[in-house]
Amino acid sequence: MGVALYLEKVRRFWLESVMNQALLMKVGWNLCMNSEKLWVKVIRTKYKCGDDIVPNIDDRWFGTNLWRGVVKN
């Protein structure tokens, strides 16, 4: 494997990681700021987050990958 190919793989991995984290932060922001949207109401009800502006987030073992990502970030 050449150096250029290795560097391209590292760049892709880093870019995917940053983009994934940005998406999770956007979801977290929407959970806090758009409480009137249906999907936010569903998520808050499913995971019992409460009605505060900042949801009470609990790291539950039965959460989806999206929820675990939001809790982690």
CHARMM-style PDB file with segment names, atoms N, HN, CA, C and O in Angstrom:
ATOM      1  N   MET     1       0.851  -1.167   0.000  1.00  0.00      PROA
ATOM      2  CA  MET     1       0.000   0.000   0.000  1.00  0.00      PROA
ATOM      3  C   MET     1       0.895   1.227   0.000  1.00  0.00      PROA
ATOM      4  O   MET     1       1.805   1.346   0.821  1.00  0.00      PROA
ATOM      5  N   GLY     2       0.635   2.118  -0.908  1.00  0.00      PROA
ATOM      6  HN  GLY     2      -0.104   2.021  -1.574  1.00  0.00      PROA
ATOM      7  CA  GLY     2       1.425   3.329  -1.005  1.00  0.00      PROA
ATOM      8  C   GLY     2       1.039   4.350   0.052  1.00  0.00      PROA
ATOM      9  O   GLY     2      -0.033   4.272   0.652  1.00  0.00      PROA
ATOM     10  N   VAL     3       1.918   5.294   0.266  1.00  0.00      PROA
ATOM     11  HN  VAL     3       2.789   5.357  -0.221  1.00  0.00      PROA
ATOM     12  CA  VAL     3       1.697   6.346   1.257  1.00  0.00      PROA
ATOM     13  C   VAL     3       0.474   7.177   0.890  1.00  0.00      PROA
ATOM     14  O   VAL     3      -0.306   7.544   1.769  1.00  0.00      PROA
ATOM     15  N   ALA     4       0.296   7.476  -0.386  1.00  0.00      PROA
ATOM     16  HN  ALA     4       0.930   7.177  -1.099  1.00  0.00      PROA
ATOM     17  CA  ALA     4      -0.837   8.292  -0.820  1.00  0.00      PROA
ATOM     18  C   ALA     4      -2.162   7.589  -0.522  1.00  0.00      PROA
ATOM     19  O   ALA     4      -3.115   8.228  -0.078  1.00  0.00      PROA
ATOM     20  N   LEU     5      -2.228   6.285  -0.762  1.00  0.00      PROA
ATOM     21  HN  LEU     5      -1.453   5.765  -1.123  1.00  0.00      PROA
ATOM     22  CA  LEU     5      -3.438   5.522  -0.481  1.00  0.00      PROA
ATOM     23  C   LEU     5      -3.723   5.493   1.015  1.00  0.00      PROA
ATOM     24  O   LEU     5      -4.870   5.642   1.437  1.00  0.00      PROA
ATOM     25  N   TYR     6      -2.685   5.303   1.808  1.00  0.00      PROA
ATOM     26  HN  TYR     6      -1.753   5.182   1.465  1.00  0.00      PROA
ATOM     27  CA  TYR     6      -2.829   5.303   3.270  1.00  0.00      PROA
ATOM     28  C   TYR     6      -3.347   6.653   3.763  1.00  0.00      PROA
ATOM     29  O   TYR     6      -4.256   6.703   4.591  1.00  0.00      PROA
ATOM     30  N   LEU     7      -2.778   7.735   3.264  1.00  0.00      PROA
ATOM     31  HN  LEU     7      -2.039   7.694   2.591  1.00  0.00      PROA
ATOM     32  CA  LEU     7      -3.213   9.065   3.681  1.00  0.00      PROA
ATOM     33  C   LEU     7      -4.659   9.333   3.261  1.00  0.00      PROA
ATOM     34  O   LEU     7      -5.399   9.993   3.991  1.00  0.00      PROA
ATOM     35  N   GLU     8      -5.064   8.837   2.111  1.00  0.00      PROA
ATOM     36  HN  GLU     8      -4.464   8.301   1.518  1.00  0.00      PROA
ATOM     37  CA  GLU     8      -6.452   8.998   1.669  1.00  0.00      PROA
ATOM     38  C   GLU     8      -7.404   8.254   2.600  1.00  0.00      PROA
ATOM     39  O   GLU     8      -8.480   8.761   2.918  1.00  0.00      PROA
ATOM     40  N   LYS     9      -7.018   7.059   3.037  1.00  0.00      PROA
ATOM     41  HN  LYS     9      -6.144   6.648   2.778  1.00  0.00      PROA
ATOM     42  CA  LYS     9      -7.858   6.309   3.981  1.00  0.00      PROA
ATOM     43  C   LYS     9      -7.967   7.035   5.320  1.00  0.00      PROA
ATOM     44  O   LYS     9      -9.046   7.087   5.911  1.00  0.00      PROA
ATOM     45  N   VAL    10      -6.873   7.587   5.796  1.00  0.00      PROA
ATOM     46  HN  VAL    10      -5.997   7.545   5.316  1.00  0.00      PROA
ATOM     47  CA  VAL    10      -6.891   8.343   7.048  1.00  0.00      PROA
ATOM     48  C   VAL    10      -7.774   9.574   6.907  1.00  0.00      PROA
ATOM     49  O   VAL    10      -8.551   9.884   7.811  1.00  0.00      PROA
ATOM     50  N   ARG    11      -7.666  10.277   5.790  1.00  0.00      PROA
ATOM     51  HN  ARG    11      -7.036  10.026   5.056  1.00  0.00      PROA
ATOM     52  CA  ARG    11      -8.480  11.469   5.555  1.00  0.00      PROA
ATOM     53  C   ARG    11      -9.960  11.121   5.523  1.00  0.00      PROA
ATOM     54  O   ARG    11     -10.773  11.823   6.124  1.00  0.00      PROA
ATOM     55  N   ARG    12     -10.317  10.050   4.831  1.00  0.00      PROA
ATOM     56  HN  ARG    12      -9.657   9.480   4.343  1.00  0.00      PROA
ATOM     57  CA  ARG    12     -11.722   9.630   4.765  1.00  0.00      PROA
ATOM     58  C   ARG    12     -12.255   9.267   6.141  1.00  0.00      PROA
ATOM     59  O   ARG    12     -13.367   9.655   6.499  1.00  0.00      PROA
ATOM     60  N   PHE    13     -11.474   8.528   6.913  1.00  0.00      PROA
ATOM     61  HN  PHE    13     -10.570   8.212   6.622  1.00  0.00      PROA
ATOM     62  CA  PHE    13     -11.902   8.147   8.258  1.00  0.00      PROA
ATOM     63  C   PHE    13     -12.123   9.381   9.112  1.00  0.00      PROA
ATOM     64  O   PHE    13     -13.133   9.475   9.809  1.00  0.00      PROA
ATOM     65  N   TRP    14     -11.199  10.330   9.070  1.00  0.00      PROA
ATOM     66  HN  TRP    14     -10.378  10.254   8.503  1.00  0.00      PROA
ATOM     67  CA  TRP    14     -11.315  11.550   9.864  1.00  0.00      PROA
ATOM     68  C   TRP    14     -12.537  12.353   9.434  1.00  0.00      PROA
ATOM     69  O   TRP    14     -13.280  12.853  10.279  1.00  0.00      PROA
ATOM     70  N   LEU    15     -12.749  12.479   8.125  1.00  0.00      PROA
ATOM     71  HN  LEU    15     -12.145  12.073   7.439  1.00  0.00      PROA
ATOM     72  CA  LEU    15     -13.879  13.244   7.612  1.00  0.00      PROA
ATOM     73  C   LEU    15     -15.196  12.605   8.030  1.00  0.00      PROA
ATOM     74  O   LEU    15     -16.110  13.315   8.449  1.00  0.00      PROA
ATOM     75  N   GLU    16     -15.318  11.290   7.929  1.00  0.00      PROA
ATOM     76  HN  GLU    16     -14.575  10.713   7.589  1.00  0.00      PROA
ATOM     77  CA  GLU    16     -16.537  10.597   8.340  1.00  0.00      PROA
ATOM     78  C   GLU    16     -16.786  10.775   9.829  1.00  0.00      PROA
ATOM     79  O   GLU    16     -17.928  10.956  10.251  1.00  0.00      PROA
ATOM     80  N   SER    17     -15.740  10.725  10.618  1.00  0.00      PROA
ATOM     81  HN  SER    17     -14.812  10.578  10.276  1.00  0.00      PROA
ATOM     82  CA  SER    17     -15.870  10.897  12.058  1.00  0.00      PROA
ATOM     83  C   SER    17     -16.376  12.293  12.404  1.00  0.00      PROA
ATOM     84  O   SER    17     -17.274  12.440  13.232  1.00  0.00      PROA
ATOM     85  N   VAL    18     -15.810  13.310  11.778  1.00  0.00      PROA
ATOM     86  HN  VAL    18     -15.080  13.190  11.105  1.00  0.00      PROA
ATOM     87  CA  VAL    18     -16.223  14.694  12.031  1.00  0.00      PROA
ATOM     88  C   VAL    18     -17.659  14.916  11.571  1.00  0.00      PROA
ATOM     89  O   VAL    18     -18.438  15.558  12.275  1.00  0.00      PROA
ATOM     90  N   MET    19     -18.017  14.398  10.410  1.00  0.00      PROA
ATOM     91  HN  MET    19     -17.384  13.877   9.838  1.00  0.00      PROA
ATOM     92  CA  MET    19     -19.367  14.574   9.896  1.00  0.00      PROA
ATOM     93  C   MET    19     -20.388  13.861  10.781  1.00  0.00      PROA
ATOM     94  O   MET    19     -21.475  14.388  11.018  1.00  0.00      PROA
ATOM     95  N   ASN    20     -20.049  12.674  11.268  1.00  0.00      PROA
ATOM     96  HN  ASN    20     -19.166  12.247  11.075  1.00  0.00      PROA
ATOM     97  CA  ASN    20     -20.940  11.936  12.149  1.00  0.00      PROA
ATOM     98  C   ASN    20     -21.161  12.705  13.449  1.00  0.00      PROA
ATOM     99  O   ASN    20     -22.288  12.801  13.936  1.00  0.00      PROA
ATOM    100  N   GLN    21     -20.101  13.242  13.997  1.00  0.00      PROA
ATOM    101  HN  GLN    21     -19.186  13.165  13.601  1.00  0.00      PROA
ATOM    102  CA  GLN    21     -20.217  14.008  15.235  1.00  0.00      PROA
ATOM    103  C   GLN    21     -21.041  15.277  15.008  1.00  0.00      PROA
ATOM    104  O   GLN    21     -21.827  15.663  15.873  1.00  0.00      PROA
ATOM    105  N   ALA    22     -20.872  15.919  13.871  1.00  0.00      PROA
ATOM    106  HN  ALA    22     -20.234  15.605  13.168  1.00  0.00      PROA
ATOM    107  CA  ALA    22     -21.659  17.122  13.556  1.00  0.00      PROA
ATOM    108  C   ALA    22     -23.143  16.773  13.450  1.00  0.00      PROA
ATOM    109  O   ALA    22     -23.988  17.532  13.923  1.00  0.00      PROA
ATOM    110  N   LEU    23     -23.465  15.644  12.842  1.00  0.00      PROA
ATOM    111  HN  LEU    23     -22.778  15.028  12.457  1.00  0.00      PROA
ATOM    112  CA  LEU    23     -24.852  15.222  12.733  1.00  0.00      PROA
ATOM    113  C   LEU    23     -25.454  14.965  14.114  1.00  0.00      PROA
ATOM    114  O   LEU    23     -26.583  15.374  14.386  1.00  0.00      PROA
ATOM    115  N   LEU    24     -24.714  14.298  14.976  1.00  0.00      PROA
ATOM    116  HN  LEU    24     -23.797  13.966  14.756  1.00  0.00      PROA
ATOM    117  CA  LEU    24     -25.212  14.025  16.323  1.00  0.00      PROA
ATOM    118  C   LEU    24     -25.400  15.303  17.122  1.00  0.00      PROA
ATOM    119  O   LEU    24     -26.347  15.414  17.902  1.00  0.00      PROA
ATOM    120  N   MET    25     -24.507  16.268  16.937  1.00  0.00      PROA
ATOM    121  HN  MET    25     -23.738  16.178  16.304  1.00  0.00      PROA
ATOM    122  CA  MET    25     -24.659  17.548  17.627  1.00  0.00      PROA
ATOM    123  C   MET    25     -25.900  18.284  17.114  1.00  0.00      PROA
ATOM    124  O   MET    25     -26.596  18.938  17.891  1.00  0.00      PROA
ATOM    125  N   LYS    26     -26.177  18.182  15.826  1.00  0.00      PROA
ATOM    126  HN  LYS    26     -25.612  17.651  15.195  1.00  0.00      PROA
ATOM    127  CA  LYS    26     -27.365  18.812  15.251  1.00  0.00      PROA
ATOM    128  C   LYS    26     -28.632  18.178  15.827  1.00  0.00      PROA
ATOM    129  O   LYS    26     -29.590  18.880  16.147  1.00  0.00      PROA
ATOM    130  N   VAL    27     -28.634  16.866  15.957  1.00  0.00      PROA
ATOM    131  HN  VAL    27     -27.855  16.295  15.697  1.00  0.00      PROA
ATOM    132  CA  VAL    27     -29.785  16.173  16.553  1.00  0.00      PROA
ATOM    133  C   VAL    27     -29.964  16.619  18.005  1.00  0.00      PROA
ATOM    134  O   VAL    27     -31.083  16.889  18.440  1.00  0.00      PROA
ATOM    135  N   GLY    28     -28.868  16.695  18.749  1.00  0.00      PROA
ATOM    136  HN  GLY    28     -27.959  16.476  18.395  1.00  0.00      PROA
ATOM    137  CA  GLY    28     -28.935  17.156  20.139  1.00  0.00      PROA
ATOM    138  C   GLY    28     -29.461  18.572  20.238  1.00  0.00      PROA
ATOM    139  O   GLY    28     -30.264  18.875  21.120  1.00  0.00      PROA
ATOM    140  N   TRP    29     -29.022  19.444  19.345  1.00  0.00      PROA
ATOM    141  HN  TRP    29     -28.369  19.199  18.629  1.00  0.00      PROA
ATOM    142  CA  TRP    29     -29.493  20.835  19.329  1.00  0.00      PROA
ATOM    143  C   TRP    29     -31.008  20.874  19.067  1.00  0.00      PROA
ATOM    144  O   TRP    29     -31.741  21.600  19.738  1.00  0.00      PROA
ATOM    145  N   ASN    30     -31.459  20.098  18.100  1.00  0.00      PROA
ATOM    146  HN  ASN    30     -30.863  19.509  17.555  1.00  0.00      PROA
ATOM    147  CA  ASN    30     -32.888  20.067  17.796  1.00  0.00      PROA
ATOM    148  C   ASN    30     -33.704  19.500  18.951  1.00  0.00      PROA
ATOM    149  O   ASN    30     -34.834  19.933  19.173  1.00  0.00      PROA
ATOM    150  N   LEU    31     -33.153  18.541  19.688  1.00  0.00      PROA
ATOM    151  HN  LEU    31     -32.234  18.189  19.507  1.00  0.00      PROA
ATOM    152  CA  LEU    31     -33.854  18.016  20.862  1.00  0.00      PROA
ATOM    153  C   LEU    31     -34.060  19.107  21.904  1.00  0.00      PROA
ATOM    154  O   LEU    31     -35.064  19.109  22.616  1.00  0.00      PROA
ATOM    155  N   CYS    32     -33.118  20.029  21.992  1.00  0.00      PROA
ATOM    156  HN  CYS    32     -32.303  20.028  21.413  1.00  0.00      PROA
ATOM    157  CA  CYS    32     -33.220  21.113  22.971  1.00  0.00      PROA
ATOM    158  C   CYS    32     -34.079  22.269  22.474  1.00  0.00      PROA
ATOM    159  O   CYS    32     -34.839  22.843  23.254  1.00  0.00      PROA
ATOM    160  N   MET    33     -33.979  22.618  21.220  1.00  0.00      PROA
ATOM    161  HN  MET    33     -33.361  22.152  20.587  1.00  0.00      PROA
ATOM    162  CA  MET    33     -34.560  23.867  20.738  1.00  0.00      PROA
ATOM    163  C   MET    33     -35.877  23.717  19.969  1.00  0.00      PROA
ATOM    164  O   MET    33     -36.584  24.709  19.792  1.00  0.00      PROA
ATOM    165  N   ASN    34     -36.224  22.530  19.513  1.00  0.00      PROA
ATOM    166  HN  ASN    34     -35.649  21.725  19.657  1.00  0.00      PROA
ATOM    167  CA  ASN    34     -37.433  22.357  18.696  1.00  0.00      PROA
ATOM    168  C   ASN    34     -38.384  21.359  19.335  1.00  0.00      PROA
ATOM    169  O   ASN    34     -38.738  20.349  18.728  1.00  0.00      PROA
ATOM    170  N   SER    35     -38.789  21.647  20.551  1.00  0.00      PROA
ATOM    171  HN  SER    35     -38.501  22.468  21.044  1.00  0.00      PROA
ATOM    172  CA  SER    35     -39.618  20.703  21.297  1.00  0.00      PROA
ATOM    173  C   SER    35     -41.020  20.533  20.721  1.00  0.00      PROA
ATOM    174  O   SER    35     -41.732  19.614  21.127  1.00  0.00      PROA
ATOM    175  N   GLU    36     -41.442  21.393  19.783  1.00  0.00      PROA
ATOM    176  HN  GLU    36     -40.864  22.140  19.454  1.00  0.00      PROA
ATOM    177  CA  GLU    36     -42.778  21.279  19.211  1.00  0.00      PROA
ATOM    178  C   GLU    36     -42.836  20.305  18.033  1.00  0.00      PROA
ATOM    179  O   GLU    36     -43.928  19.936  17.601  1.00  0.00      PROA
ATOM    180  N   LYS    37     -41.696  19.887  17.509  1.00  0.00      PROA
ATOM    181  HN  LYS    37     -40.809  20.187  17.860  1.00  0.00      PROA
ATOM    182  CA  LYS    37     -41.681  18.966  16.366  1.00  0.00      PROA
ATOM    183  C   LYS    37     -42.072  17.557  16.816  1.00  0.00      PROA
ATOM    184  O   LYS    37     -41.749  17.129  17.924  1.00  0.00      PROA
ATOM    185  N   LEU    38     -42.768  16.856  15.937  1.00  0.00      PROA
ATOM    186  HN  LEU    38     -43.030  17.203  15.037  1.00  0.00      PROA
ATOM    187  CA  LEU    38     -43.283  15.533  16.270  1.00  0.00      PROA
ATOM    188  C   LEU    38     -42.167  14.554  16.634  1.00  0.00      PROA
ATOM    189  O   LEU    38     -42.278  13.843  17.633  1.00  0.00      PROA
ATOM    190  N   TRP    39     -41.094  14.506  15.840  1.00  0.00      PROA
ATOM    191  HN  TRP    39     -41.004  15.084  15.028  1.00  0.00      PROA
ATOM    192  CA  TRP    39     -40.038  13.531  16.110  1.00  0.00      PROA
ATOM    193  C   TRP    39     -39.355  13.808  17.442  1.00  0.00      PROA
ATOM    194  O   TRP    39     -38.910  12.877  18.111  1.00  0.00      PROA
ATOM    195  N   VAL    40     -39.266  15.089  17.839  1.00  0.00      PROA
ATOM    196  HN  VAL    40     -39.628  15.846  17.295  1.00  0.00      PROA
ATOM    197  CA  VAL    40     -38.672  15.438  19.131  1.00  0.00      PROA
ATOM    198  C   VAL    40     -39.588  14.973  20.257  1.00  0.00      PROA
ATOM    199  O   VAL    40     -39.117  14.447  21.266  1.00  0.00      PROA
ATOM    200  N   LYS    41     -40.888  15.162  20.089  1.00  0.00      PROA
ATOM    201  HN  LYS    41     -41.271  15.589  19.269  1.00  0.00      PROA
ATOM    202  CA  LYS    41     -41.848  14.701  21.101  1.00  0.00      PROA
ATOM    203  C   LYS    41     -41.781  13.190  21.263  1.00  0.00      PROA
ATOM    204  O   LYS    41     -41.836  12.675  22.379  1.00  0.00      PROA
ATOM    205  N   VAL    42     -41.661  12.473  20.132  1.00  0.00      PROA
ATOM    206  HN  VAL    42     -41.616  12.892  19.225  1.00  0.00      PROA
ATOM    207  CA  VAL    42     -41.585  11.011  20.177  1.00  0.00      PROA
ATOM    208  C   VAL    42     -40.328  10.565  20.918  1.00  0.00      PROA
ATOM    209  O   VAL    42     -40.402   9.706  21.797  1.00  0.00      PROA
ATOM    210  N   ILE    43     -39.176  11.138  20.576  1.00  0.00      PROA
ATOM    211  HN  ILE    43     -39.116  11.836  19.863  1.00  0.00      PROA
ATOM    212  CA  ILE    43     -37.917  10.767  21.227  1.00  0.00      PROA
ATOM    213  C   ILE    43     -37.949  11.103  22.713  1.00  0.00      PROA
ATOM    214  O   ILE    43     -37.541  10.290  23.543  1.00  0.00      PROA
ATOM    215  N   ARG    44     -38.434  12.302  23.055  1.00  0.00      PROA
ATOM    216  HN  ARG    44     -38.765  12.963  22.381  1.00  0.00      PROA
ATOM    217  CA  ARG    44     -38.491  12.711  24.462  1.00  0.00      PROA
ATOM    218  C   ARG    44     -39.422  11.809  25.258  1.00  0.00      PROA
ATOM    219  O   ARG    44     -39.141  11.495  26.415  1.00  0.00      PROA
ATOM    220  N   THR    45     -40.533  11.387  24.648  1.00  0.00      PROA
ATOM    221  HN  THR    45     -40.761  11.642  23.708  1.00  0.00      PROA
ATOM    222  CA  THR    45     -41.462  10.492  25.335  1.00  0.00      PROA
ATOM    223  C   THR    45     -40.867   9.095  25.470  1.00  0.00      PROA
ATOM    224  O   THR    45     -40.950   8.481  26.533  1.00  0.00      PROA
ATOM    225  N   LYS    46     -40.272   8.597  24.399  1.00  0.00      PROA
ATOM    226  HN  LYS    46     -40.205   9.096  23.535  1.00  0.00      PROA
ATOM    227  CA  LYS    46     -39.711   7.241  24.421  1.00  0.00      PROA
ATOM    228  C   LYS    46     -38.626   7.102  25.474  1.00  0.00      PROA
ATOM    229  O   LYS    46     -38.575   6.093  26.177  1.00  0.00      PROA
ATOM    230  N   TYR    47     -37.759   8.097  25.594  1.00  0.00      PROA
ATOM    231  HN  TYR    47     -37.800   8.917  25.023  1.00  0.00      PROA
ATOM    232  CA  TYR    47     -36.633   8.012  26.524  1.00  0.00      PROA
ATOM    233  C   TYR    47     -36.863   8.789  27.811  1.00  0.00      PROA
ATOM    234  O   TYR    47     -35.935   8.980  28.596  1.00  0.00      PROA
ATOM    235  N   LYS    48     -38.114   9.247  28.035  1.00  0.00      PROA
ATOM    236  HN  LYS    48     -38.868   9.092  27.396  1.00  0.00      PROA
ATOM    237  CA  LYS    48     -38.508   9.907  29.278  1.00  0.00      PROA
ATOM    238  C   LYS    48     -37.551  11.036  29.652  1.00  0.00      PROA
ATOM    239  O   LYS    48     -36.959  11.036  30.732  1.00  0.00      PROA
ATOM    240  N   CYS    49     -37.409  11.999  28.737  1.00  0.00      PROA
ATOM    241  HN  CYS    49     -37.889  11.999  27.860  1.00  0.00      PROA
ATOM    242  CA  CYS    49     -36.474  13.113  28.921  1.00  0.00      PROA
ATOM    243  C   CYS    49     -37.067  14.288  29.687  1.00  0.00      PROA
ATOM    244  O   CYS    49     -36.320  15.147  30.155  1.00  0.00      PROA
ATOM    245  N   GLY    50     -38.353  14.349  29.826  1.00  0.00      PROA
ATOM    246  HN  GLY    50     -38.961  13.651  29.446  1.00  0.00      PROA
ATOM    247  CA  GLY    50     -38.976  15.481  30.491  1.00  0.00      PROA
ATOM    248  C   GLY    50     -39.281  16.596  29.509  1.00  0.00      PROA
ATOM    249  O   GLY    50     -38.978  16.496  28.320  1.00  0.00      PROA
ATOM    250  N   ASP    51     -39.887  17.668  30.025  1.00  0.00      PROA
ATOM    251  HN  ASP    51     -40.132  17.749  30.991  1.00  0.00      PROA
ATOM    252  CA  ASP    51     -40.310  18.780  29.180  1.00  0.00      PROA
ATOM    253  C   ASP    51     -39.443  20.016  29.328  1.00  0.00      PROA
ATOM    254  O   ASP    51     -39.784  21.066  28.784  1.00  0.00      PROA
ATOM    255  N   ASP    52     -38.340  19.926  30.040  1.00  0.00      PROA
ATOM    256  HN  ASP    52     -38.063  19.072  30.482  1.00  0.00      PROA
ATOM    257  CA  ASP    52     -37.445  21.070  30.178  1.00  0.00      PROA
ATOM    258  C   ASP    52     -36.803  21.395  28.831  1.00  0.00      PROA
ATOM    259  O   ASP    52     -36.809  20.573  27.915  1.00  0.00      PROA
ATOM    260  N   ILE    53     -36.244  22.618  28.721  1.00  0.00      PROA
ATOM    261  HN  ILE    53     -36.239  23.287  29.465  1.00  0.00      PROA
ATOM    262  CA  ILE    53     -35.563  23.001  27.481  1.00  0.00      PROA
ATOM    263  C   ILE    53     -34.403  22.044  27.206  1.00  0.00      PROA
ATOM    264  O   ILE    53     -34.245  21.553  26.089  1.00  0.00      PROA
ATOM    265  N   VAL    54     -33.603  21.787  28.225  1.00  0.00      PROA
ATOM    266  HN  VAL    54     -33.731  22.186  29.133  1.00  0.00      PROA
ATOM    267  CA  VAL    54     -32.524  20.809  28.101  1.00  0.00      PROA
ATOM    268  C   VAL    54     -33.055  19.496  28.666  1.00  0.00      PROA
ATOM    269  O   VAL    54     -33.362  19.417  29.855  1.00  0.00      PROA
ATOM    270  N   PRO    55     -33.167  18.468  27.830  1.00  0.00      PROA
ATOM    271  CA  PRO    55     -33.749  17.214  28.298  1.00  0.00      PROA
ATOM    272  C   PRO    55     -32.868  16.508  29.325  1.00  0.00      PROA
ATOM    273  O   PRO    55     -31.642  16.606  29.288  1.00  0.00      PROA
ATOM    274  N   ASN    56     -33.516  15.800  30.236  1.00  0.00      PROA
ATOM    275  HN  ASN    56     -34.512  15.720  30.266  1.00  0.00      PROA
ATOM    276  CA  ASN    56     -32.799  14.969  31.201  1.00  0.00      PROA
ATOM    277  C   ASN    56     -32.379  13.704  30.474  1.00  0.00      PROA
ATOM    278  O   ASN    56     -33.193  12.808  30.251  1.00  0.00      PROA
ATOM    279  N   ILE    57     -31.119  13.632  30.109  1.00  0.00      PROA
ATOM    280  HN  ILE    57     -30.457  14.360  30.290  1.00  0.00      PROA
ATOM    281  CA  ILE    57     -30.638  12.518  29.295  1.00  0.00      PROA
ATOM    282  C   ILE    57     -30.019  11.463  30.197  1.00  0.00      PROA
ATOM    283  O   ILE    57     -29.150  11.746  31.022  1.00  0.00      PROA
ATOM    284  N   ASP    58     -30.492  10.246  30.015  1.00  0.00      PROA
ATOM    285  HN  ASP    58     -31.198  10.016  29.345  1.00  0.00      PROA
ATOM    286  CA  ASP    58     -30.000   9.112  30.772  1.00  0.00      PROA
ATOM    287  C   ASP    58     -29.394   8.121  29.784  1.00  0.00      PROA
ATOM    288  O   ASP    58     -29.985   7.832  28.743  1.00  0.00      PROA
ATOM    289  N   ASP    59     -28.235   7.613  30.106  1.00  0.00      PROA
ATOM    290  HN  ASP    59     -27.754   7.847  30.951  1.00  0.00      PROA
ATOM    291  CA  ASP    59     -27.564   6.641  29.237  1.00  0.00      PROA
ATOM    292  C   ASP    59     -28.187   5.271  29.486  1.00  0.00      PROA
ATOM    293  O   ASP    59     -27.827   4.573  30.435  1.00  0.00      PROA
ATOM    294  N   ARG    60     -29.109   4.907  28.638  1.00  0.00      PROA
ATOM    295  HN  ARG    60     -29.401   5.473  27.867  1.00  0.00      PROA
ATOM    296  CA  ARG    60     -29.831   3.643  28.817  1.00  0.00      PROA
ATOM    297  C   ARG    60     -29.240   2.573  27.899  1.00  0.00      PROA
ATOM    298  O   ARG    60     -28.815   2.863  26.780  1.00  0.00      PROA
ATOM    299  N   TRP    61     -29.220   1.371  28.375  1.00  0.00      PROA
ATOM    300  HN  TRP    61     -29.565   1.136  29.283  1.00  0.00      PROA
ATOM    301  CA  TRP    61     -28.638   0.281  27.606  1.00  0.00      PROA
ATOM    302  C   TRP    61     -29.501  -0.104  26.419  1.00  0.00      PROA
ATOM    303  O   TRP    61     -28.992  -0.688  25.463  1.00  0.00      PROA
ATOM    304  N   PHE    62     -30.799   0.206  26.448  1.00  0.00      PROA
ATOM    305  HN  PHE    62     -31.213   0.681  27.225  1.00  0.00      PROA
ATOM    306  CA  PHE    62     -31.691  -0.211  25.372  1.00  0.00      PROA
ATOM    307  C   PHE    62     -31.861   0.853  24.297  1.00  0.00      PROA
ATOM    308  O   PHE    62     -32.708   0.702  23.416  1.00  0.00      PROA
ATOM    309  N   GLY    63     -31.088   1.908  24.348  1.00  0.00      PROA
ATOM    310  HN  GLY    63     -30.401   2.030  25.064  1.00  0.00      PROA
ATOM    311  CA  GLY    63     -31.225   2.985  23.371  1.00  0.00      PROA
ATOM    312  C   GLY    63     -30.730   2.590  21.994  1.00  0.00      PROA
ATOM    313  O   GLY    63     -29.962   1.641  21.832  1.00  0.00      PROA
ATOM    314  N   THR    64     -31.187   3.340  21.013  1.00  0.00      PROA
ATOM    315  HN  THR    64     -31.810   4.111  21.145  1.00  0.00      PROA
ATOM    316  CA  THR    64     -30.738   3.124  19.645  1.00  0.00      PROA
ATOM    317  C   THR    64     -29.326   3.692  19.477  1.00  0.00      PROA
ATOM    318  O   THR    64     -28.818   4.383  20.360  1.00  0.00      PROA
ATOM    319  N   ASN    65     -28.707   3.396  18.348  1.00  0.00      PROA
ATOM    320  HN  ASN    65     -29.120   2.835  17.631  1.00  0.00      PROA
ATOM    321  CA  ASN    65     -27.378   3.942  18.080  1.00  0.00      PROA
ATOM    322  C   ASN    65     -27.405   5.459  18.050  1.00  0.00      PROA
ATOM    323  O   ASN    65     -26.477   6.111  18.529  1.00  0.00      PROA
ATOM    324  N   LEU    66     -28.473   6.027  17.486  1.00  0.00      PROA
ATOM    325  HN  LEU    66     -29.228   5.498  17.097  1.00  0.00      PROA
ATOM    326  CA  LEU    66     -28.602   7.483  17.449  1.00  0.00      PROA
ATOM    327  C   LEU    66     -28.658   8.046  18.860  1.00  0.00      PROA
ATOM    328  O   LEU    66     -27.967   9.016  19.170  1.00  0.00      PROA
ATOM    329  N   TRP    67     -29.473   7.448  19.714  1.00  0.00      PROA
ATOM    330  HN  TRP    67     -30.035   6.660  19.462  1.00  0.00      PROA
ATOM    331  CA  TRP    67     -29.605   7.954  21.081  1.00  0.00      PROA
ATOM    332  C   TRP    67     -28.288   7.828  21.846  1.00  0.00      PROA
ATOM    333  O   TRP    67     -27.898   8.749  22.563  1.00  0.00      PROA
ATOM    334  N   ARG    68     -27.610   6.706  21.697  1.00  0.00      PROA
ATOM    335  HN  ARG    68     -27.927   5.957  21.115  1.00  0.00      PROA
ATOM    336  CA  ARG    68     -26.320   6.524  22.377  1.00  0.00      PROA
ATOM    337  C   ARG    68     -25.323   7.556  21.909  1.00  0.00      PROA
ATOM    338  O   ARG    68     -24.519   8.044  22.704  1.00  0.00      PROA
ATOM    339  N   GLY    69     -25.357   7.901  20.626  1.00  0.00      PROA
ATOM    340  HN  GLY    69     -26.009   7.504  19.980  1.00  0.00      PROA
ATOM    341  CA  GLY    69     -24.467   8.929  20.097  1.00  0.00      PROA
ATOM    342  C   GLY    69     -24.766  10.301  20.659  1.00  0.00      PROA
ATOM    343  O   GLY    69     -23.850  11.061  20.974  1.00  0.00      PROA
ATOM    344  N   VAL    70     -26.051  10.625  20.786  1.00  0.00      PROA
ATOM    345  HN  VAL    70     -26.795  10.008  20.530  1.00  0.00      PROA
ATOM    346  CA  VAL    70     -26.448  11.918  21.352  1.00  0.00      PROA
ATOM    347  C   VAL    70     -26.025  11.998  22.805  1.00  0.00      PROA
ATOM    348  O   VAL    70     -25.503  13.023  23.244  1.00  0.00      PROA
ATOM    349  N   VAL    71     -26.245  10.932  23.556  1.00  0.00      PROA
ATOM    350  HN  VAL    71     -26.670  10.099  23.200  1.00  0.00      PROA
ATOM    351  CA  VAL    71     -25.879  10.906  24.973  1.00  0.00      PROA
ATOM    352  C   VAL    71     -24.366  11.040  25.134  1.00  0.00      PROA
ATOM    353  O   VAL    71     -23.893  11.740  26.030  1.00  0.00      PROA
ATOM    354  N   LYS    72     -23.618  10.377  24.279  1.00  0.00      PROA
ATOM    355  HN  LYS    72     -24.002   9.808  23.552  1.00  0.00      PROA
ATOM    356  CA  LYS    72     -22.157  10.400  24.365  1.00  0.00      PROA
ATOM    357  C   LYS    72     -21.598  11.781  24.054  1.00  0.00      PROA
ATOM    358  O   LYS    72     -20.623  12.208  24.673  1.00  0.00      PROA
ATOM    359  N   ASN    73     -22.200  12.480  23.105  1.00  0.00      PROA
ATOM    360  HN  ASN    73     -22.992  12.133  22.602  1.00  0.00      PROA
ATOM    361  CA  ASN    73     -21.716  13.806  22.719  1.00  0.00      PROA
ATOM    362  C   ASN    73     -22.363  14.827  23.580  1.00  0.00      PROA
ATOM    363  OT1 ASN    73     -22.100  16.019  23.428  1.00  0.00      PROA
TER     364      ASN     73
END
